Amino acid sequence: MPELPEVETIRRQLQQFITGKRIKEVEVTTPQILLHISPADFQQRLRGTVFTSFSRQGKFLLCHMNGGELTILIHFRMTGRLFYGTPSAIDKTHTHISFWLDNGRLLCYNDVRKLGKIELIKGKLVNNFAKLKSLGPDSLSPDFTPQLLYNTLQGSRRQVKDLLLDQHRIAGLGNIYASEALFDCGVHPQKRAHTLSSEEGEGLHRSILKILHLAIESRGCSIANYVDLAGERGAYQRLRRVYQREGEPCYRCGELICRIKQHGRSTYFCPRCQQ
């Protein structure tokens, strides 16, 4: 699933290349991608609108149309992707929604597993939209302070890795970057959140920001099928320290990286560096 760095990479590219472009036509070939709106209504309401800005909340991408009159909300889930280019250059194999733009190019939503969802929100309703209001503070927002993280940790008896993945507590982190951040600060993923000291909480906060900024600079992580708007792979996979490195030596101490299951998800860590 695209996590915060991947969605932020796409957002920045959209801001650079799509801002000011007008939608001439919308093609919907897989209606199940749309939530709470019919393909005909989706097409009719977006035809002629202009992309004016793009924002992100956690792993959600928001495309604001006509100065905020409408917002396209995209949740990529496991395999959702956006492609931008000339009609002849875009592979339509798993494309489910296409936006034909006034510059002759296409913006396409592509999803192999068809698990992603797209919604259309009216104007200021986006500020009270339930899915967004239920999110915790974004991991890169000013609200995500060391004190907020420490208070969140102190208020939970869950394992710290499990807590970091809860989008209602902290938005944006997923399996890759939670594992990497915990390794960076030397905290075991199964440690109970409330047992972390204030110093450990500050260290975890620094590591989260460090790893997320590094991943954004690397244009995301292309371990599976993530690519950017132009179909280019990210580079963070070359910088991983633990994620999907089971059985390989730790770059710090030489101990073999371990993998455990937490609520059905694989977690990777160094048993020596993260005691």
C-alpha positions in Angstrom: 0.0 0.0 0.0 1.3 3.5 -0.8 2.2 5.2 2.5 2.7 8.8 3.3 6.0 9.3 1.2 4.5 7.7 -1.9 1.3 9.7 -1.7 3.2 12.9 -1.0 5.4 12.2 -4.0 2.3 11.9 -6.2 0.8 15.0 -4.7 3.9 17.1 -5.5 4.0 15.8 -9.1 0.3 16.6 -9.5 0.8 20.1 -8.1 3.6 20.6 -10.6 2.1 19.1 -13.8 -1.7 19.1 -13.4 -2.5 22.4 -11.7 -4.6 24.6 -14.0 -5.6 21.7 -16.3 -9.2 21.4 -17.2 -11.1 18.1 -17.5 -12.6 17.7 -21.0 -14.1 14.3 -20.4 -14.2 11.5 -17.8 -14.3 7.8 -18.6 -15.3 5.3 -16.0 -14.8 1.6 -16.9 -15.0 0.1 -13.4 -17.9 1.7 -11.4 -16.9 -0.2 -8.2 -14.0 2.2 -7.8 -16.4 5.0 -7.1 -18.1 5.4 -3.7 -21.5 6.9 -3.2 -21.8 8.3 -6.7 -22.9 6.8 -10.1 -20.5 7.0 -13.0 -22.9 9.2 -14.9 -23.1 11.7 -12.1 -19.3 11.6 -11.5 -18.7 12.3 -15.2 -21.3 15.1 -15.3 -20.1 16.9 -12.2 -16.4 16.8 -13.2 -16.7 17.6 -16.9 -15.3 21.1 -17.4 -13.8 21.6 -13.9 -10.2 22.7 -13.3 -7.6 21.2 -11.0 -6.6 24.1 -8.8 -4.6 22.5 -5.9 -3.7 19.2 -4.3 -3.4 18.2 -0.6 -2.8 15.1 1.4 -4.1 13.8 4.8 -2.3 10.7 5.9 -2.5 8.3 3.0 -5.5 10.1 1.4 -4.9 12.3 -1.7 -7.2 15.2 -2.2 -7.6 16.9 -5.6 -9.4 20.3 -5.3 -11.4 21.4 -8.3 -12.5 24.9 -9.2 -11.0 26.5 -6.1 -12.5 23.9 -3.8 -16.0 23.7 -5.1 -15.4 20.0 -5.5 -12.8 17.6 -4.1 -11.8 14.2 -5.5 -10.7 12.0 -2.6 -8.5 9.1 -3.5 -7.5 6.2 -1.3 -5.0 4.0 -3.1 -5.3 1.0 -0.8 -3.0 -1.9 -1.9 -2.3 -1.4 -5.6 -3.9 1.9 -6.7 -1.7 4.2 -8.9 -2.0 7.4 -10.9 -0.5 7.8 -14.3 -0.1 11.0 -16.4 1.0 11.2 -20.0 -0.1 11.0 -23.6 -2.8 8.5 -24.5 -0.4 6.4 -26.5 2.1 6.2 -23.6 -0.3 5.0 -20.9 -0.9 1.3 -20.4 -4.7 0.9 -20.1 -4.6 -2.8 -18.9 -5.7 -2.0 -15.3 -7.0 1.5 -15.9 -10.5 2.1 -14.4 -10.9 5.9 -14.5 -9.5 8.3 -17.1 -9.5 12.1 -17.0 -9.0 13.6 -20.5 -7.4 17.0 -20.0 -7.4 20.1 -22.2 -3.7 19.7 -23.0 -4.4 16.5 -24.8 -3.0 14.3 -22.0 -4.5 11.7 -19.7 -4.6 11.3 -16.0 -5.5 7.7 -15.2 -6.4 5.8 -12.1 -4.9 2.3 -12.4 -5.5 -0.5 -9.8 -4.6 -4.2 -10.4 -6.6 -5.5 -7.4 -9.4 -2.9 -7.7 -9.3 -2.2 -4.0 -8.8 1.5 -4.1 -11.7 4.0 -3.8 -12.5 7.4 -5.2 -15.1 9.8 -3.8 -16.4 13.2 -4.8 -17.0 15.7 -2.0 -18.8 19.0 -2.3 -17.1 22.2 -1.3 -16.5 22.9 2.4 -18.0 19.5 3.3 -14.4 18.2 3.0 -13.6 19.8 6.3 -16.2 17.7 8.1 -15.8 14.5 6.0 -16.0 11.6 8.4 -13.1 9.6 6.9 -10.8 12.5 7.2 -12.0 13.8 10.6 -11.4 10.3 12.1 -7.7 10.4 11.2 -5.1 11.2 13.8 -2.6 14.0 13.2 -0.7 13.7 10.0 2.9 12.4 10.7 4.3 15.5 8.9 1.9 18.1 10.3 2.9 20.7 12.9 0.4 19.0 15.2 2.5 15.9 15.4 4.8 17.0 18.1 7.1 14.9 20.4 4.7 15.6 23.3 1.7 14.5 21.3 3.4 11.3 20.3 4.5 10.6 23.9 0.9 11.3 25.2 -0.4 8.9 22.6 2.1 6.2 23.6 1.3 6.7 27.3 -2.4 6.3 26.7 -2.1 2.8 25.1 -1.1 -0.6 26.2 -0.8 -1.9 22.7 2.4 -2.9 21.1 4.2 0.2 19.8 4.3 -1.0 16.1 0.6 -1.8 16.2 -0.2 1.7 17.6 1.9 3.4 14.9 -0.1 1.7 12.2 -3.5 2.9 13.7 -4.5 5.8 11.3 -7.0 7.0 13.9 -4.1 7.8 16.2 -1.3 8.8 13.8 -2.0 9.2 10.1 0.4 8.3 7.3 2.6 5.5 8.7 2.4 2.0 7.2 4.3 -1.2 7.6 7.5 -0.1 5.8 8.2 3.2 7.5 7.0 2.1 11.0 9.5 -0.8 10.9 12.2 1.5 9.6 11.6 4.2 12.2 11.5 1.7 15.1 14.9 0.3 14.0 16.3 3.8 13.6 15.6 4.6 17.2 16.3 1.1 18.6 12.8 0.4 20.0 11.5 -3.2 19.8 8.2 -3.4 17.8 6.5 -5.5 20.5 7.3 -3.2 23.3 4.2 -1.9 25.0 3.6 1.7 24.0 3.0 3.0 27.5 6.3 1.7 28.8 8.4 3.9 26.5 10.2 6.7 28.4 9.9 10.3 27.4 13.5 10.0 25.9 12.4 7.0 23.9 9.3 8.8 22.7 11.4 11.8 21.6 13.8 9.5 19.8 10.9 7.7 18.0 9.5 11.1 17.0 12.9 12.1 15.5 13.2 8.8 13.7 9.7 9.0 12.2 10.4 12.4 10.7 13.9 11.4 9.6 12.7 8.3 7.8 9.6 10.0 6.2 11.7 12.9 4.9 14.4 10.5 3.5 11.7 8.5 1.8 10.1 11.5 0.2 13.5 12.7 -1.0 13.9 9.2 -2.5 10.5 9.5 -4.2 9.0 6.6 -2.3 9.7 2.9 -2.0 9.2 0.6 -5.0 9.4 -2.8 -3.3 6.2 -4.0 -4.9 4.3 -2.2 -7.6 4.5 1.5 -6.6 5.6 3.9 -9.3 5.2 7.7 -9.6 3.0 9.7 -11.9 5.4 9.1 -14.8 5.7 5.4 -14.1 9.2 5.8 -12.5 10.2 3.7 -9.5 11.1 5.2 -6.2 14.5 4.7 -4.6 14.0 4.2 -0.9 14.1 0.4 -1.2 17.9 0.8 -1.6 18.0 2.5 1.8 16.0 0.0 3.9 17.6 -1.2 7.0 15.2 -3.9 8.1 12.0 -4.1 6.0 11.9 -7.4 4.0 15.5 -8.1 5.0 14.7 -11.3 7.0 17.8 -13.4 7.4 20.2 -10.7 6.2 22.8 -9.2 8.5 22.0 -5.9 10.3 24.0 -3.0 8.9 24.8 -1.9 12.4 25.7 -5.0 14.4 25.8 -7.9 12.0 22.9 -9.8 13.7 20.4 -11.4 11.4 17.2 -9.5 10.8 14.1 -11.2 12.1 10.5 -11.2 11.0 7.5 -11.7 13.2 3.7 -11.4 12.6 1.7 -8.7 14.3 -2.0 -8.8 13.6 -1.4 -10.6 10.3 1.3 -8.1 9.1 5.0 -8.9 8.9 7.3 -6.8 11.1 11.1 -6.7 10.6 13.6 -5.8 13.3 17.1 -6.5 14.6 17.0 -8.5 17.8 20.3 -7.0 19.0 19.7 -3.3 18.1 16.1 -3.4 19.2 16.0 -5.3 22.5 
